[in-house]
Amino acid sequence: MMEDMAARIHPTAIIEDGVTIGPGTAVWDTVHIRSGAKVGRDCIIGEKTYLGPDAIVGDRCKLNAFVYVCTGVTIEEGVMVAANVTFTNDRFPRATTPELDALRPSDLEEETLPTLVRAGATIGAGATLGSVFVVRRFAMVGMGSVATRSVRDFALVAGNPARSLG
């Protein structure tokens, strides 16, 4: 469901039922936005980006190409997410049940863990973000970093694992 026809959706984008996209937002080619996801107004969702079920993207955000935003991720307004960023939501990922007799579902479940990216933050190209933490206001995660813990307001972190540089 679209709030306003002013949003621009590329014809190759897959927008599932129950998605909300704000006015002025541009969704580029081969993007996939899953049911229940919410995208604010005046955003750019770059090509080949994936937004999982119930993922939230605030107003005036830029998600460049090949960004993976899974269930449990909330991105507040004015956030920049550069190309090839991956968010994760499961500390102990397994393909099957412990008995190895069935695949685990990909849907939201009790093991799904949240990540919050606060207003004005920047996530550099190729970064990987773990779950159950907060990237605070106007913080910056350097390109290629692996962030495994919360980042302070206005901090710069980089490396693997990401450490504070300023």
MDAnalysis code that builds the backbone (N, CA, C; Angstrom):
import MDAnalysis as mda
import numpy as np

u = mda.Universe.empty(498, n_residues=166, atom_resindex=np.repeat(np.arange(166), 3), trajectory=True)
u.add_TopologyAttr("name", ["N", "CA", "C"] * 166)
u.add_TopologyAttr("resid", np.arange(1, 167))
u.add_TopologyAttr("resname", ["MET", "MET", "GLU", "ASP", "MET", "ALA", "ALA", "ARG", "ILE", "HIS", "PRO", "THR", "ALA", "ILE", "ILE", "GLU", "ASP", "GLY", "VAL", "THR", "ILE", "GLY", "PRO", "GLY", "THR", "ALA", "VAL", "TRP", "ASP", "THR", "VAL", "HIS", "ILE", "ARG", "SER", "GLY", "ALA", "LYS", "VAL", "GLY", "ARG", "ASP", "CYS", "ILE", "ILE", "GLY", "GLU", "LYS", "THR", "TYR", "LEU", "GLY", "PRO", "ASP", "ALA", "ILE", "VAL", "GLY", "ASP", "ARG", "CYS", "LYS", "LEU", "ASN", "ALA", "PHE", "VAL", "TYR", "VAL", "CYS", "THR", "GLY", "VAL", "THR", "ILE", "GLU", "GLU", "GLY", "VAL", "MET", "VAL", "ALA", "ALA", "ASN", "VAL", "THR", "PHE", "THR", "ASN", "ASP", "ARG", "PHE", "PRO", "ARG", "ALA", "THR", "THR", "PRO", "GLU", "LEU", "ASP", "ALA", "LEU", "ARG", "PRO", "SER", "ASP", "LEU", "GLU", "GLU", "GLU", "THR", "LEU", "PRO", "THR", "LEU", "VAL", "ARG", "ALA", "GLY", "ALA", "THR", "ILE", "GLY", "ALA", "GLY", "ALA", "THR", "LEU", "GLY", "SER", "VAL", "PHE", "VAL", "VAL", "ARG", "ARG", "PHE", "ALA", "MET", "VAL", "GLY", "MET", "GLY", "SER", "VAL", "ALA", "THR", "ARG", "SER", "VAL", "ARG", "ASP", "PHE", "ALA", "LEU", "VAL", "ALA", "GLY", "ASN", "PRO", "ALA", "ARG", "SER", "LEU", "GLY"])
u.atoms.positions = np.array([
    [0.855, -1.169, 0.000],
    [0.000, 0.000, 0.000],
    [0.895, 1.224, 0.000],
    [0.625, 2.157, -0.868],
    [1.433, 3.365, -0.945],
    [0.652, 4.533, -0.369],
    [1.327, 5.369, 0.422],
    [0.672, 6.535, 1.014],
    [0.344, 7.576, -0.047],
    [1.197, 7.685, -1.054],
    [1.047, 8.758, -2.017],
    [1.654, 8.302, -3.332],
    [0.990, 8.625, -4.415],
    [1.496, 8.223, -5.721],
    [2.784, 8.956, -6.090],
    [3.214, 9.922, -5.278],
    [4.449, 10.653, -5.564],
    [5.685, 9.772, -5.393],
    [5.559, 8.629, -4.693],
    [6.692, 7.710, -4.602],
    [6.961, 7.126, -5.983],
    [8.245, 6.927, -6.318],
    [8.627, 6.369, -7.617],
    [9.151, 4.953, -7.404],
    [8.475, 3.993, -8.020],
    [8.828, 2.588, -7.863],
    [9.242, 2.035, -9.224],
    [10.467, 1.529, -9.330],
    [10.935, 0.935, -10.587],
    [10.088, -0.304, -10.887],
    [9.767, -0.544, -12.152],
    [8.898, -1.676, -12.486],
    [9.459, -3.051, -12.124],
    [10.769, -3.177, -11.913],
    [11.335, -4.475, -11.530],
    [11.371, -4.681, -10.017],
    [11.003, -3.669, -9.249],
    [10.994, -3.797, -7.790],
    [9.857, -4.715, -7.369],
    [10.096, -5.508, -6.329],
    [9.057, -6.372, -5.753],
    [8.633, -5.741, -4.439],
    [7.398, -5.274, -4.391],
    [6.839, -4.651, -3.196],
    [5.698, -5.547, -2.730],
    [5.871, -6.241, -1.621],
    [4.855, -7.168, -1.137],
    [3.675, -6.422, -0.521],
    [2.571, -7.113, -0.349],
    [1.397, -6.545, 0.305],
    [1.757, -6.103, 1.723],
    [1.123, -5.037, 2.170],
    [1.324, -4.563, 3.532],
    [2.537, -3.672, 3.730],
    [3.169, -3.254, 2.640],
    [4.318, -2.350, 2.717],
    [3.816, -0.915, 2.658],
    [4.428, -0.033, 3.433],
    [4.117, 1.396, 3.398],
    [5.335, 2.137, 2.865],
    [5.130, 2.950, 1.830],
    [6.213, 3.754, 1.247],
    [5.749, 5.201, 1.220],
    [6.540, 6.094, 1.820],
    [6.177, 7.497, 1.915],
    [6.335, 8.259, 0.614],
    [5.675, 9.407, 0.524],
    [5.759, 10.238, -0.677],
    [7.174, 10.745, -0.916],
    [7.527, 10.869, -2.183],
    [8.839, 11.389, -2.559],
    [9.944, 10.362, -2.519],
    [9.649, 9.142, -2.107],
    [10.660, 8.090, -2.033],
    [10.863, 7.458, -3.404],
    [12.123, 7.144, -3.723],
    [12.470, 6.469, -4.968],
    [12.960, 5.066, -4.635],
    [12.332, 4.055, -5.240],
    [12.722, 2.658, -5.073],
    [13.256, 2.195, -6.423],
    [14.547, 1.826, -6.470],
    [15.214, 1.522, -7.730],
    [15.042, 0.074, -8.148],
    [15.732, -0.320, -9.198],
    [15.518, -1.626, -9.826],
    [15.893, -2.798, -8.935],
    [15.133, -3.855, -9.094],
    [15.271, -5.146, -8.423],
    [15.375, -5.057, -6.897],
    [14.790, -4.031, -6.316],
    [14.652, -3.942, -4.862],
    [13.557, -4.921, -4.447],
    [13.684, -5.513, -3.268],
    [12.637, -6.372, -2.716],
    [12.287, -5.851, -1.326],
    [11.031, -5.441, -1.147],
    [10.562, -4.951, 0.149],
    [9.466, -5.892, 0.627],
    [9.719, -6.540, 1.773],
    [8.837, -7.581, 2.301],
    [7.669, -7.000, 3.092],
    [6.669, -7.829, 3.250],
    [5.422, -7.453, 3.910],
    [5.668, -6.824, 5.281],
    [4.942, -5.751, 5.550],
    [5.021, -5.077, 6.841],
    [6.129, -4.056, 6.964],
    [7.028, -3.999, 5.995],
    [8.110, -3.009, 6.048],
    [7.538, -1.612, 5.862],
    [8.214, -0.638, 6.455],
    [7.802, 0.757, 6.343],
    [8.988, 1.587, 5.902],
    [8.777, 2.391, 4.851],
    [9.802, 3.297, 4.350],
    [9.215, 4.699, 4.412],
    [9.952, 5.633, 4.990],
    [9.480, 7.005, 5.159],
    [9.459, 7.791, 3.863],
    [9.251, 9.068, 4.019],
    [9.164, 9.972, 2.871],
    [10.549, 10.445, 2.439],
    [10.660, 10.766, 1.143],
    [11.876, 11.358, 0.567],
    [13.126, 10.501, 0.783],
    [12.981, 9.196, 0.653],
    [14.108, 8.264, 0.787],
    [14.579, 7.803, -0.587],
    [15.776, 7.239, -0.621],
    [16.282, 6.538, -1.794],
    [16.596, 5.115, -1.348],
    [15.978, 4.145, -2.021],
    [16.262, 2.739, -1.770],
    [16.953, 2.225, -3.026],
    [18.267, 2.018, -2.925],
    [19.104, 1.706, -4.083],
    [18.874, 0.323, -4.651],
    [19.355, 0.140, -5.874],
    [19.130, -1.095, -6.606],
    [19.594, -2.328, -5.837],
    [18.838, -3.393, -6.014],
    [19.139, -4.706, -5.438],
    [19.185, -4.707, -3.914],
    [18.541, -3.746, -3.286],
    [18.457, -3.691, -1.827],
    [17.284, -4.541, -1.363],
    [17.426, -5.129, -0.163],
    [16.400, -5.992, 0.424],
    [16.005, -5.419, 1.778],
    [14.692, -5.256, 1.985],
    [14.158, -4.876, 3.293],
    [13.298, -6.033, 3.783],
    [13.668, -6.620, 4.911],
    [12.951, -7.767, 5.450],
    [11.596, -7.402, 6.021],
    [10.801, -8.418, 6.359],
    [9.484, -8.180, 6.937],
    [9.580, -7.269, 8.164],
    [8.728, -6.258, 8.193],
    [8.606, -5.330, 9.325],
    [9.832, -4.460, 9.572],
    [10.799, -4.430, 8.663],
    [11.929, -3.502, 8.790],
    [11.386, -2.079, 8.676],
    [12.032, -1.143, 9.348],
    [11.572, 0.251, 9.359],
    [12.701, 1.162, 8.905],
    [12.394, 2.034, 7.931],
    [13.332, 3.044, 7.440],
    [12.640, 4.389, 7.588],
    [13.252, 5.317, 8.307],
    [12.661, 6.634, 8.563],
    [12.726, 7.554, 7.361],
    [12.285, 8.780, 7.555],
    [12.262, 9.796, 6.502],
    [13.685, 10.213, 6.111],
    [13.837, 10.604, 4.829],
    [15.064, 11.178, 4.283],
    [16.305, 10.306, 4.530],
    [16.158, 9.013, 4.286],
    [17.284, 8.079, 4.387],
    [17.756, 7.697, 2.996],
    [19.049, 7.381, 2.890],
    [19.613, 6.866, 1.642],
    [20.173, 5.482, 1.929],
    [19.648, 4.491, 1.238],
    [20.196, 3.151, 1.277],
    [20.725, 2.881, -0.125],
    [22.032, 2.807, -0.265],
    [22.632, 2.594, -1.578],
    [22.388, 1.171, -2.067],
    [23.043, 0.772, -3.140],
    [22.838, -0.527, -3.764],
    [23.300, -1.674, -2.869],
    [22.615, -2.812, -2.998],
    [22.990, -4.067, -2.353],
    [22.993, -3.999, -0.826],
    [22.078, -3.251, -0.252],
    [21.961, -3.181, 1.211],
    [20.982, -4.258, 1.663],
    [21.339, -4.995, 2.719],
    [20.488, -6.050, 3.275],
    [20.038, -5.608, 4.665],
    [18.740, -5.319, 4.778],
    [18.144, -4.880, 6.047],
    [17.156, -5.962, 6.472],
    [17.481, -6.706, 7.506],
    [16.643, -7.829, 7.915],
    [15.576, -7.400, 8.919],
    [14.693, -8.335, 9.208],
    [13.670, -8.148, 10.229],
    [14.339, -7.758, 11.543],
    [13.731, -6.833, 12.265],
    [14.268, -6.402, 13.555],
    [15.111, -5.150, 13.476],
    [15.357, -4.633, 12.275],
    [16.167, -3.425, 12.117],
    [15.247, -2.214, 11.987],
    [15.560, -1.179, 12.767],
    [14.887, 0.116, 12.673],
    [15.939, 1.163, 12.362],
    [15.723, 1.903, 11.283],
    [16.623, 2.978, 10.859],
    [15.847, 4.274, 10.979],
    [16.306, 5.165, 11.833],
    [15.610, 6.443, 12.032],
    [15.891, 7.401, 10.882],
    [15.413, 8.627, 10.997],
    [15.490, 9.596, 9.897],
    [16.918, 10.089, 9.640],
    [17.142, 10.434, 8.357],
    [18.400, 11.061, 7.963],
    [19.613, 10.167, 8.010],
    [19.437, 8.874, 7.891],
    [20.551, 7.921, 7.968],
    [21.062, 7.602, 6.566],
    [22.387, 7.517, 6.432],
    [23.044, 7.102, 5.196],
    [23.571, 5.692, 5.398],
    [23.142, 4.768, 4.521],
    [23.646, 3.395, 4.535],
    [24.277, 3.157, 3.169],
    [25.598, 3.047, 3.136],
    [26.329, 2.927, 1.875],
    [26.175, 1.525, 1.274],
    [26.721, 1.343, 0.087],
    [26.574, 0.096, -0.667],
    [27.130, -1.113, 0.075],
    [26.469, -2.242, -0.140],
    [26.907, -3.551, 0.365],
    [26.945, -3.656, 1.884],
    [26.103, -2.916, 2.581],
    [26.001, -3.039, 4.037],
    [25.068, -4.199, 4.352],
    [25.438, -4.997, 5.365],
    [24.620, -6.130, 5.793],
    [24.293, -5.994, 7.274],
    [22.999, -6.025, 7.581],
    [22.532, -6.106, 8.959],
    [22.227, -7.567, 9.260],
    [22.470, -8.003, 10.498],
    [22.151, -9.376, 10.902],
    [21.194, -9.332, 12.088],
    [20.480, -10.440, 12.322],
    [19.517, -10.441, 13.420],
    [19.483, -11.748, 14.203],
    [20.484, -12.579, 14.066],
    [20.484, -13.877, 14.733],
    [21.917, -14.192, 15.165],
    [22.149, -14.229, 16.466],
    [23.508, -14.500, 16.964],
    [23.955, -15.932, 16.731],
    [22.998, -16.851, 16.683],
    [23.325, -18.262, 16.539],
    [22.557, -18.843, 15.349],
    [22.900, -18.416, 14.131],
    [22.118, -18.860, 12.970],
    [22.305, -20.349, 12.686],
    [21.208, -20.999, 12.433],
    [21.216, -22.416, 12.058],
    [20.209, -22.615, 10.934],
    [20.508, -23.477, 10.006],
    [19.599, -23.756, 8.900],
    [18.421, -24.623, 9.335],
    [18.670, -25.523, 10.278],
    [17.632, -26.489, 10.641],
    [17.329, -26.463, 12.131],
    [16.313, -27.228, 12.490],
    [15.999, -27.467, 13.894],
    [17.127, -28.306, 14.499],
    [17.230, -28.362, 15.839],
    [18.301, -29.171, 16.446],
    [18.278, -30.646, 16.040],
    [17.108, -31.156, 15.693],
    [16.995, -32.559, 15.284],
    [17.419, -32.779, 13.830],
    [17.697, -31.682, 13.101],
    [18.080, -31.720, 11.688],
    [16.984, -32.281, 10.785],
    [15.741, -32.231, 11.251],
    [14.658, -32.818, 10.463],
    [13.791, -31.790, 9.732],
    [14.066, -30.499, 9.935],
    [13.271, -29.471, 9.250],
    [14.065, -28.170, 9.192],
    [13.822, -27.404, 8.132],
    [14.423, -26.077, 8.044],
    [13.804, -25.157, 9.086],
    [14.616, -24.282, 9.660],
    [14.075, -23.241, 10.540],
    [13.383, -22.209, 9.666],
    [12.310, -21.604, 10.157],
    [11.623, -20.577, 9.361],
    [12.472, -19.319, 9.258],
    [12.248, -18.554, 8.201],
    [12.938, -17.280, 8.027],
    [12.120, -16.127, 8.598],
    [10.961, -16.430, 9.143],
    [10.073, -15.409, 9.691],
    [10.570, -14.932, 11.051],
    [9.948, -13.859, 11.535],
    [10.222, -13.335, 12.867],
    [9.944, -14.423, 13.896],
    [10.894, -14.637, 14.802],
    [10.720, -15.620, 15.865],
    [11.420, -15.110, 17.119],
    [11.316, -15.838, 18.199],
    [11.859, -15.348, 19.465],
    [13.364, -15.137, 19.430],
    [14.090, -15.794, 18.528],
    [15.532, -15.601, 18.414],
    [15.904, -14.383, 17.575],
    [14.925, -13.731, 16.927],
    [15.201, -12.546, 16.117],
    [15.593, -11.402, 17.036],
    [16.728, -10.774, 16.764],
    [17.269, -9.751, 17.640],
    [17.246, -8.381, 16.952],
    [16.962, -7.315, 17.698],
    [16.817, -5.984, 17.092],
    [18.137, -5.221, 16.970],
    [18.152, -4.298, 16.013],
    [19.219, -3.305, 15.873],
    [18.552, -1.976, 15.588],
    [19.039, -0.914, 16.209],
    [18.498, 0.430, 16.019],
    [19.608, 1.346, 15.521],
    [19.351, 2.038, 14.415],
    [20.276, 3.040, 13.891],
    [19.601, 4.385, 14.090],
    [20.166, 5.220, 14.960],
    [19.543, 6.485, 15.341],
    [19.744, 7.551, 14.259],
    [19.014, 8.633, 14.400],
    [18.961, 9.724, 13.414],
    [20.355, 10.254, 13.067],
    [20.576, 10.474, 11.763],
    [21.789, 11.117, 11.282],
    [23.018, 10.246, 11.191],
    [22.919, 8.982, 11.560],
    [24.090, 8.097, 11.527],
    [24.485, 7.773, 10.086],
    [25.738, 7.333, 9.913],
    [26.248, 6.900, 8.617],
    [26.904, 5.539, 8.785],
    [26.547, 4.615, 7.881],
    [27.147, 3.284, 7.869],
    [27.931, 3.168, 6.561],
    [29.240, 2.979, 6.646],
    [30.104, 2.952, 5.468],
    [29.955, 1.699, 4.630],
    [30.376, 1.793, 3.385],
    [30.257, 0.707, 2.410],
    [30.880, -0.581, 2.930],
    [30.174, -1.677, 2.709],
    [30.691, -2.986, 3.049],
    [30.700, -3.327, 4.522],
    [30.119, -2.491, 5.365],
    [30.087, -2.774, 6.801],
    [29.090, -3.891, 7.092],
    [29.362, -4.632, 8.162],
    [28.449, -5.653, 8.664],
    [28.095, -5.264, 10.086],
    [26.789, -5.283, 10.383],
    [26.320, -4.901, 11.715],
    [25.659, -6.081, 12.389],
    [26.108, -6.377, 13.596],
    [25.493, -7.425, 14.399],
    [24.136, -6.971, 14.905],
    [23.625, -7.663, 15.896],
    [22.291, -7.347, 16.402],
    [22.327, -7.013, 17.887],
    [21.211, -6.552, 18.386],
    [21.002, -6.175, 19.774],
    [21.920, -5.035, 20.191],
    [21.996, -4.028, 19.382],
    [22.718, -2.842, 19.795],
    [22.187, -1.628, 19.054],
    [22.771, -0.473, 19.402],
    [22.318, 0.807, 18.855],
    [23.512, 1.530, 18.247],
    [23.333, 2.030, 17.017],
    [24.267, 2.990, 16.432],
    [23.611, 4.335, 16.709],
    [24.202, 5.110, 17.601],
    [23.529, 6.315, 18.090],
    [23.641, 7.496, 17.129],
    [23.027, 8.599, 17.514],
    [22.869, 9.795, 16.688],
    [24.190, 10.270, 16.082],
    [24.167, 10.481, 14.785],
    [25.285, 11.031, 14.007],
    [26.592, 10.270, 14.174],
    [26.515, 9.031, 14.626],
    [27.705, 8.180, 14.686],
    [28.064, 7.736, 13.268],
    [29.301, 7.293, 13.099],
    [29.746, 6.814, 11.795],
    [30.466, 5.477, 11.973],
    [30.020, 4.486, 11.185],
    [30.676, 3.181, 11.147],
    [31.478, 3.152, 9.852],
    [32.791, 3.001, 9.947],
    [33.667, 3.061, 8.783],
    [33.438, 1.923, 7.806],
    [33.819, 2.163, 6.547],
    [33.605, 1.149, 5.512],
    [34.362, -0.127, 5.839],
    [33.714, -1.244, 5.545],
    [34.305, -2.550, 5.774],
    [34.346, -2.984, 7.227],
    [33.811, -2.196, 8.128],
    [33.861, -2.521, 9.555],
    [32.876, -3.625, 9.921],
    [33.162, -4.298, 11.029],
    [32.246, -5.282, 11.601],
    [31.871, -4.758, 12.981],
    [30.663, -4.198, 13.072],
    [30.195, -3.602, 14.324],
    [29.457, -4.658, 15.135],
    [29.926, -4.883, 16.352],
    [29.354, -5.923, 17.207],
    [28.817, -5.386, 18.528],
    [28.934, -4.074, 18.723],
    [28.413, -3.469, 19.959],
    [27.954, -2.057, 19.666],
    [27.242, -1.467, 20.615],
    [26.675, -0.133, 20.433],
    [27.749, 0.911, 20.168],
    [27.343, 1.962, 19.439],
    [28.240, 3.057, 19.071],
    [27.678, 4.340, 19.673],
    [28.516, 5.116, 20.362],
    [28.090, 6.349, 21.032],
    [27.660, 7.423, 20.039],
    [26.883, 8.388, 20.523],
    [26.532, 9.563, 19.726],
    [27.807, 10.197, 19.168],
    [27.801, 10.573, 17.903],
    [28.871, 11.312, 17.224],
    [30.212, 10.577, 17.154],
    [30.246, 9.296, 17.522],
    [31.500, 8.534, 17.501],
    [31.825, 8.049, 16.097],
    [33.111, 7.814, 15.850],
    [33.586, 7.173, 14.641],
    [34.186, 5.847, 15.058],
    [33.684, 4.742, 14.476],
    [34.246, 3.415, 14.752],
    [34.656, 2.786, 13.429],
    [35.697, 1.959, 13.481],
    [36.145, 1.256, 12.278],
    [36.935, 0.028, 12.686],
    [37.047, -0.910, 11.751],
    [37.858, -2.113, 11.962],
    [37.010, -3.351, 12.155],
    [37.717, -4.465, 12.420],
    [37.074, -5.753, 12.661],
    [37.729, -6.413, 13.858],
    [37.070, -6.360, 15.028],
    [35.795, -5.692, 15.291],
    [35.960, -4.168, 15.322],
    [34.861, -3.480, 15.083],
    [34.906, -2.020, 15.067],
    [35.272, -1.469, 16.437],
    [36.224, -0.540, 16.445],
    [36.656, 0.117, 17.689],
    [36.568, 1.627, 17.499],
    [36.401, 2.325, 18.599],
    [36.254, 3.773, 18.568],
    [37.561, 4.431, 18.118],
    [37.438, 5.350, 17.131],
    [38.591, 6.118, 16.656],
    [38.462, 7.593, 17.004],
    [37.292, 7.981, 17.471],
    [37.089, 9.389, 17.814],
    [35.649, 9.729, 18.008],
])
